[in-house]
Amino acid sequence: MAGFVRGHPTLAEHVVIRDPSCVGVGKDVYFGVGCYLHDKAQIEIGDMTHFGPYCVLYGPLLIGNGCCIGANTVIAARQQHPNCPLDEAFATYGQDIRLIVIEDNVWIGANVTVVPGITIHTGAIVGAGSVVTHDVPRNAVVAGVPARRIRWREDRELP
Ligand SMILES: CC(C)(COP(=O)(O)OP(=O)(O)OC[C@H]1O[C@@H](n2cnc3c(N)ncnc32)[C@H](O)[C@@H]1OP(=O)(O)O)[C@@H](O)C(=O)NCCC(=O)NCCS
């Protein structure tokens, strides 16, 4: 990793940060083995947010405090343009780039994909294997492809 990230994240082995000048983190941020942070856009992360192994981040992203992001999760604020004309190549046509916001204390399970433009509000849980295509309300538990609400966190008593 050339250059430095603002803040001092803990990096497990084989973490790739393509452009450290694009990345800012708070205190006690952890990236698991093999995480990949793409260049070309800002990635801002709050305090005590942890990423499991092999997470892939494409900015621009705003990720809050105290979040847990499961292994193999892809948070992609940029994608090939879905409205690319039929006679153009996806590889050379402009990209569709929309900020993703993940607020505080969000838990994302393993193998989740978050698509451009999404906000996941404070306290939400995203089930393993979900594809998040709509904003997730505060304290909702969502799961599936596409992710749908299965309950609210406050619906369940503590054990
Ligand atoms: C989302 C999750 C927290 C839900 O837990 P829960 O609230 O106890 O939910 P339940 O097990 O009672 O399931 C409720 C319903 O949602 C479904 N469901 C739960 N998780 C699901 C998922 N990831 N994808 C699709 N459906 C799911 C269940 O099948 C059940 O449906 P049914 O009533 O038709 O049988 C949990 O299932 C999950 O995905 N955890 C992530 C685990 C993980 O990735 N760990 C590693 C990284 S930390």
The ligand as an SDF file (V2000), in Angstrom:
LIG
                    3D

 48 50  0  0  0  0  0  0  0  0999 V2000
  -30.8810  -12.0920    8.8450 C   0  0  0  0  0  0  0  0  0  0  0  0
  -30.7060  -12.9520   10.0940 C   0  0  0  0  0  0  0  0  0  0  0  0
  -29.9660  -12.1520   11.1820 C   0  0  0  0  0  0  0  0  0  0  0  0
  -32.1460  -13.2230   10.5470 C   0  0  0  0  0  0  0  0  0  0  0  0
  -32.1420  -13.8460   11.7660 O   0  0  0  0  0  0  0  0  0  0  0  0
  -33.5590  -13.9620   12.5450 P   0  0  0  0  0  0  0  0  0  0  0  0
  -34.1470  -12.6380   12.7590 O   0  0  0  0  0  0  0  0  0  0  0  0
  -33.3010  -14.8400   13.7350 O   0  0  0  0  0  0  0  0  0  0  0  0
  -34.5030  -14.6320   11.4610 O   0  0  0  0  0  0  0  0  0  0  0  0
  -35.1650  -16.0790   11.4300 P   0  0  0  0  0  0  0  0  0  0  0  0
  -34.0810  -17.1180   11.4450 O   0  0  0  0  0  0  0  0  0  0  0  0
  -36.2270  -16.1420   12.4830 O   0  0  0  0  0  0  0  0  0  0  0  0
  -35.8190  -16.0970    9.9870 O   0  0  0  0  0  0  0  0  0  0  0  0
  -37.0130  -15.3670    9.6810 C   0  0  0  0  0  0  0  0  0  0  0  0
  -37.3910  -15.6810    8.2330 C   0  0  0  0  0  0  0  0  0  0  0  0
  -36.4300  -15.0530    7.3600 O   0  0  0  0  0  0  0  0  0  0  0  0
  -35.7720  -16.0210    6.5370 C   0  0  0  0  0  0  0  0  0  0  0  0
  -34.3540  -15.6790    6.4770 N   0  0  0  0  0  0  0  0  0  0  0  0
  -33.5010  -15.5050    7.5070 C   0  0  0  0  0  0  0  0  0  0  0  0
  -32.2820  -15.1700    7.0560 N   0  0  0  0  0  0  0  0  0  0  0  0
  -32.3780  -15.1560    5.7100 C   0  0  0  0  0  0  0  0  0  0  0  0
  -31.4260  -14.8740    4.7030 C   0  0  0  0  0  0  0  0  0  0  0  0
  -30.1600  -14.5470    4.9930 N   0  0  0  0  0  0  0  0  0  0  0  0
  -31.8450  -14.9090    3.4190 N   0  0  0  0  0  0  0  0  0  0  0  0
  -33.1360  -15.2250    3.1200 C   0  0  0  0  0  0  0  0  0  0  0  0
  -34.0870  -15.4890    4.0560 N   0  0  0  0  0  0  0  0  0  0  0  0
  -33.6940  -15.4660    5.3360 C   0  0  0  0  0  0  0  0  0  0  0  0
  -35.9750  -17.3480    7.2820 C   0  0  0  0  0  0  0  0  0  0  0  0
  -35.9220  -18.4380    6.3960 O   0  0  0  0  0  0  0  0  0  0  0  0
  -37.3430  -17.1650    7.8900 C   0  0  0  0  0  0  0  0  0  0  0  0
  -38.3190  -17.3480    6.8920 O   0  0  0  0  0  0  0  0  0  0  0  0
  -39.5930  -18.3130    7.1640 P   0  0  0  0  0  0  0  0  0  0  0  0
  -40.3260  -17.6670    8.2990 O   0  0  0  0  0  0  0  0  0  0  0  0
  -40.3350  -18.2900    5.8690 O   0  0  0  0  0  0  0  0  0  0  0  0
  -39.0140  -19.6360    7.5490 O   0  0  0  0  0  0  0  0  0  0  0  0
  -29.9020  -14.2540    9.8540 C   0  0  0  0  0  0  0  0  0  0  0  0
  -30.6930  -15.2430    9.2290 O   0  0  0  0  0  0  0  0  0  0  0  0
  -28.6770  -14.0250    8.9680 C   0  0  0  0  0  0  0  0  0  0  0  0
  -28.7160  -14.0230    7.7290 O   0  0  0  0  0  0  0  0  0  0  0  0
  -27.5060  -13.7790    9.6340 N   0  0  0  0  0  0  0  0  0  0  0  0
  -26.2450  -13.4940    8.9840 C   0  0  0  0  0  0  0  0  0  0  0  0
  -25.2450  -14.6140    9.2940 C   0  0  0  0  0  0  0  0  0  0  0  0
  -23.8920  -14.2980    8.7320 C   0  0  0  0  0  0  0  0  0  0  0  0
  -23.7590  -13.8830    7.6000 O   0  0  0  0  0  0  0  0  0  0  0  0
  -22.8720  -14.4730    9.5710 N   0  0  0  0  0  0  0  0  0  0  0  0
  -21.4900  -14.2290    9.1670 C   0  0  0  0  0  0  0  0  0  0  0  0
  -21.1250  -12.7730    9.1220 C   0  0  0  0  0  0  0  0  0  0  0  0
  -21.3160  -11.9210   10.6550 S   0  0  0  0  0  0  0  0  0  0  0  0
  1  2  1  0
  2  3  1  0
  2  4  1  0
  2 36  1  0
  4  5  1  0
  5  6  1  0
  6  7  2  0
  6  8  1  0
  6  9  1  0
  9 10  1  0
 10 11  2  0
 10 12  1  0
 10 13  1  0
 13 14  1  0
 14 15  1  0
 15 16  1  0
 15 30  1  0
 16 17  1  0
 17 18  1  0
 17 28  1  0
 18 19  1  0
 18 27  1  0
 19 20  2  0
 20 21  1  0
 21 22  1  0
 21 27  2  0
 22 23  1  0
 22 24  2  0
 24 25  1  0
 25 26  2  0
 26 27  1  0
 28 29  1  0
 28 30  1  0
 30 31  1  0
 31 32  1  0
 32 33  2  0
 32 34  1  0
 32 35  1  0
 36 37  1  0
 36 38  1  0
 38 39  2  0
 38 40  1  0
 40 41  1  0
 41 42  1  0
 42 43  1  0
 43 44  2  0
 43 45  1  0
 45 46  1  0
 46 47  1  0
 47 48  1  0
M  END
$$$$
